[in-house]
Every structure is written in structure tokens, then in C-alpha cells.
Amino acid sequence: MRLGALEAGGTKMVCAIGNEQGEIFERVSIPTETPEITMPKLIAYFKDKEIEALGIGCFGPIDLNRKSETYGYITTTPKLKWANYNIVGAFQEALGVPVGFDTDVNGSALGEATWGITKGLENSVYFTIGTGVGAGIISNGKLLHGMLHPEGGHVLLAKHPDDTYAGKCPYHRNCLEGLAAGPAIEERWGKKGIELADRKEVWEMEAFYIGQAIVDYIVILSPQRIILGGGVMHQEHMMPLVREEVKRQLNGYIQTKELEDLDSYIVLPSLNDNQGIMGALKLAMDELELAE
């Protein structure tokens, strides 16, 4: 089986060819500009690759309701040139193959659930914490959608007692993204995260917010494992701090065998940063099955 995969991000589009085993044969990266500039390059890449289906993990918000007139559209994205753009329709028309579609972070969650560290688990959560914050959720073995799709970076949080920063998100201020994404760290402390590696108070506050959000997701979704990806988690000292905050803030309320071993419960991604592309391959596989 020869499949196409697209990880559609705000700064770059990663295109790849792979198969149903999650093997990646080749890939290219194309800058994300306007649809008029970028889409012809993406289509040209896939056009002569003889793919049977294409999977897209895309920045959002996007419309995933197959009954909707705007299914397959990028909708109210802050990337204004892409707002209300029918990305699925454009690829279907140009390539004539089934196109699977989901959020980029759901794609990463799916990649890990299919081939990675959450394989075999019915319920898991994948967070990406970087320029923004997103959450991909596997519930009862399926990607969680609903009215729209999870916007897990915008769960509202209580402020840290020592935090005087208003928050970066223009909609909520005190949501996880507004308080803990990379731009919030930089604006609060006046330097990029990479320049703050030795500032203990920076990462203790960051862990306070991430840990609080994880506790919220534990009590609501009861996941069997939680993955923390994204640039902020590249700080080596973050994971122990987050686990400690989860333990402190959960305060013994839920007691399961999973929570007895937080080192195995809250983990880093396992697919060498290929989880998004591999998830897109799985989206392509699933769409091909639906079409048959």
C-alpha cells in the first residue's frame, strides 16, 4: 500500500510517502505561505507518487463533521489566509484519491496509539506544548471529535500565586496556552525558554500549569497514559517537575495502578518526532477503508 501523508503546520508543511506499516519512504518540507502559493507545491509533490490515499493532520480549527457543508475546511484559524479554505476538497479534486482529515495533534495522538507508546491502550491523551498548546484524545479506541474537536490548550486554569503575568491568549488569558505556551514564557520572563534553562522558578511555574491541566484531564477523561510533546518539553528538567505537580495537585484523590508509576504514566513521545506523519498515514489508511 502506497500512502501520502501531510502534516500541515503554521510555518511548514511536511509531505511524506509511506505505507500501512508506518514506514516513511521519503519526505519534504514546504513553507506555509498562502493557499495560492503553497497548495500547488503540495499537489505537485503528491501528483506523481501513485498514492492510494492521502492523510492530513492539520492546524485548526477545522470542520470534521462529515454531514457539514464545510467538512474538510480549515475554518476560523488565526492564519487568516487559510480561513474557510477547503483543503480536503482541493486535494480530492487534484489527486482523485480518498483524503483522511483531522487535527495535527489528533494525528500525533493517532500515530502514537497505532505504532508508539500508547499502542494497545483504549484511552490516551497527547499534548503538544510549544508555540501553542493542543490536545489529541483517543477515547474508547477512537479519536475524540464531537461538536468540533478538542481545543485542549484552552482549558481554564487557576493562576500560580506568584504569577503577575496577565496571559497571552487574546480570548481567555488564563488558559493553558495563554499561561504556558512558548510565547507566554517569553513575554512573562523577557527571554525565550532556551535562554531560561537555568532559572528554576520559570520551570516550576510552568510545571504548575501543565500539571494542573493534566489533573483536569485525568479526572474528566481517565486516560491510561498521557504524552507530553512540543518544544517546551525539550527542557530536560520539565518532566520530573510536571509529574511531581500532578501528584501534588491530584492529592491522592484517584488511586490506580497507572498513577502509582507516574514515570510510565506521563511520558514523552516515542516515535522520534515522526508521530504526526505516521498518524497522517493512519488517517489515509482509515479513509481508504471507508471508501472501499
Helices and strands as residue ranges (DSSP letters): E 3-8, E 12-18, E 24-31, H 35-47, E 53-58, E 73-74, G 80-82, E 85-86, H 87-95, E 99-103, H 104-115, E 124-129, E 133-139, E 142-143, G 152-154, H 176-180, H 182-189, G 193-196, H 200-221, E 225-229, G 231-234, H 238-250, H 262-265, E 266-267, H 275-291
